[in-house]
């Protein structure tokens, strides 16, 4: 990675392939295009359905001078926001070039107690991605259109959590939705399924819990 940084002073972040449990991810770029990419093009690629390229926080290297452009006292590690690394990666791509090494240089372990496993169950990716769309749409038509598809998928996920009585996941999203779009408004309206029809299939004791959860 250091070798890539030394090729161009405008690189602010560099990533590589990652072994994510048993699967290699952060793949999608063409090795024939070289190791250095326009940062804004990387933002567009990832927000328009391309595969994630930055993985976890241990999968990338940041250039200090660009971190200071974002915030003189920027704290890379954020225990409160589990998607802070993605927000930082996008912020750096917005002001610098993106470097990539086409080798597996990191590993992410997953088991039931890890934060990444919890994030998968709760679908925290959706909330984190919503923030990225809000902050980095760049007024590009391709990203704006991709955002519509994203909300469709977000709606589907929330509806499935609702139908599976996953109160913890619902509470998590309810507490964090930036626009405070009600889950019912978002998921049910997309599927054109009347709320009353769904409520008929929910046990009475569960209805009380959903009411207490704010839905």
C-alpha positions in Angstrom: 0.0 0.0 0.0 2.8 2.4 0.8 4.2 1.8 -2.7 0.9 2.9 -4.1 0.8 6.1 -1.9 4.3 7.0 -3.1 3.1 6.9 -6.8 0.8 9.9 -6.3 0.7 12.6 -3.6 -3.1 13.1 -4.2 -4.0 9.7 -2.9 -5.8 10.0 0.5 -6.9 6.5 1.1 -5.7 3.0 -0.1 -7.5 -0.3 0.1 -7.1 -3.9 -1.0 -8.8 -7.2 -1.3 -10.0 -8.6 2.1 -10.7 -12.2 3.3 -14.1 -11.7 4.9 -14.6 -14.9 6.9 -14.3 -17.3 4.0 -15.0 -15.0 1.1 -12.7 -12.6 -0.6 -14.5 -9.2 -1.0 -13.7 -5.6 -1.9 -13.4 -6.9 -5.4 -14.9 -5.2 -8.5 -12.2 -2.9 -9.8 -10.3 -3.9 -13.0 -6.6 -4.5 -12.4 -5.9 -3.3 -15.9 -7.0 0.2 -14.9 -4.0 0.5 -12.6 -3.9 1.2 -8.9 -5.0 4.8 -8.8 -8.6 6.0 -9.3 -10.5 9.3 -9.2 -12.1 9.5 -5.7 -15.5 10.9 -6.9 -15.7 8.1 -9.5 -15.2 5.5 -6.7 -18.1 7.2 -4.7 -20.3 6.9 -7.8 -19.3 3.3 -8.3 -20.1 2.2 -4.8 -23.4 4.2 -4.5 -24.6 2.9 -7.9 -24.5 -0.8 -7.0 -20.8 -1.5 -7.2 -19.2 -3.7 -4.5 -17.8 -2.1 -1.4 -14.1 -1.4 -1.8 -13.0 -0.4 1.7 -14.1 -3.3 4.0 -13.4 -2.7 7.7 -11.3 0.0 9.2 -8.3 -2.3 9.4 -8.5 -2.9 5.7 -7.4 0.6 4.6 -4.6 3.2 5.1 -5.3 6.9 5.4 -3.1 9.8 4.6 -2.8 12.1 7.6 -2.7 15.4 5.6 -6.1 14.6 4.0 -7.6 13.5 7.4 -6.7 16.9 8.7 -8.5 18.6 5.8 -11.7 16.9 7.0 -11.0 17.7 10.7 -7.8 18.8 12.3 -8.6 16.5 15.3 -10.3 13.7 13.4 -10.8 10.5 15.5 -10.6 7.6 13.1 -11.9 5.1 15.7 -15.6 5.7 16.6 -17.2 3.2 19.0 -20.6 4.8 18.8 -20.9 4.8 15.0 -20.1 1.4 13.6 -20.2 2.8 10.0 -17.9 5.7 10.7 -15.1 4.0 8.7 -17.4 4.1 5.6 -18.3 7.7 6.1 -14.6 8.5 6.4 -13.7 6.6 3.3 -16.3 8.5 1.3 -15.2 11.8 2.7 -11.6 11.1 1.7 -12.7 10.0 -1.8 -14.5 13.2 -2.1 -11.3 15.3 -1.7 -8.6 12.9 -2.9 -7.7 10.0 -5.1 -8.3 6.4 -4.2 -5.5 3.8 -4.3 -6.0 0.0 -4.5 -3.8 -3.0 -4.2 -5.0 -6.2 -6.0 -3.9 -8.6 -3.2 -5.6 -10.0 -0.1 -4.0 -8.0 2.7 -6.5 -8.3 5.6 -8.9 -10.6 7.3 -12.2 -10.1 9.1 -13.3 -12.8 11.5 -17.0 -13.4 12.1 -18.9 -15.2 14.8 -22.2 -14.7 16.6 -20.9 -12.2 19.1 -19.0 -9.9 16.8 -20.3 -6.5 15.9 -20.2 -7.4 12.2 -22.6 -10.3 12.9 -25.0 -8.0 14.8 -24.8 -5.5 12.0 -25.8 -8.2 9.5 -28.8 -9.2 11.6 -30.0 -5.6 12.2 -29.2 -4.5 8.7 -27.2 -1.5 10.0 -25.8 -1.3 6.4 -29.0 0.3 5.3 -28.9 3.1 7.8 -25.2 3.6 7.1 -25.8 3.7 3.4 -28.7 6.2 3.8 -26.2 8.6 5.4 -23.8 8.1 2.5 -26.5 8.9 0.0 -27.5 12.0 2.0 -23.9 13.3 2.1 -22.3 12.2 -1.1 -24.9 12.1 -3.9 -22.8 14.7 -5.8 -26.0 15.7 -7.7 -25.2 13.0 -10.2 -28.3 11.5 -11.9 -26.9 8.0 -11.7 -26.6 8.2 -7.9 -30.0 9.8 -7.5 -31.6 6.9 -9.5 -29.6 4.3 -7.6 -30.9 5.8 -4.4 -34.5 5.0 -5.4 -33.6 1.3 -5.8 -31.8 1.5 -2.4 -34.9 2.7 -0.7 -36.9 -0.2 -2.3 -34.4 -2.7 -0.8 -34.4 -0.9 2.6 -38.2 -1.1 2.6 -38.1 -4.8 1.9 -35.6 -5.4 4.7 -37.7 -3.5 7.2 -40.9 -5.2 6.2 -39.2 -8.6 6.7 -38.0 -7.6 10.1 -41.5 -6.5 10.9 -43.1 -9.8 9.7 -40.6 -11.8 11.7 -41.4 -9.8 14.9 -37.7 -8.7 15.2 -38.4 -5.9 17.7 -34.7 -5.2 18.5 -33.9 -4.6 14.8 -37.0 -2.4 14.4 -36.2 -0.3 17.5 -32.6 0.1 16.2 -33.8 1.6 12.9 -36.6 3.6 14.5 -34.2 5.4 16.8 -31.7 6.3 14.0 -33.7 7.1 10.9 -32.5 10.6 9.9 -35.7 11.6 8.1 -37.9 9.8 10.7 -39.7 8.1 7.9 -42.0 5.6 9.8 -41.2 2.0 9.0 -44.8 1.4 8.2 -44.9 4.3 5.7 -41.7 3.2 4.1 -42.1 -0.6 3.9 -45.9 -1.0 3.6 -46.4 1.7 1.1 -43.8 0.2 -1.2 -45.5 -3.2 -1.1 -49.0 -1.8 -1.3 -50.0 -4.0 1.6 -52.7 -2.5 3.9 -51.4 -2.3 7.5 -54.7 -3.7 8.8 -54.2 -6.8 6.8 -50.7 -7.4 8.2 -51.8 -6.7 11.8 -54.4 -9.5 11.5 -51.5 -12.0 11.4 -49.7 -10.6 14.4 -50.4 -12.2 17.8 -52.1 -9.9 20.3 -49.1 -10.0 22.7 -46.9 -8.9 19.8 -49.1 -6.0 18.8 -48.6 -4.6 22.3 -44.9 -4.9 22.0 -44.9 -3.2 18.6 -47.0 -0.4 20.0 -44.5 0.1 22.8 -41.7 0.1 20.2 -43.3 3.1 18.7 -44.6 1.6 15.5 
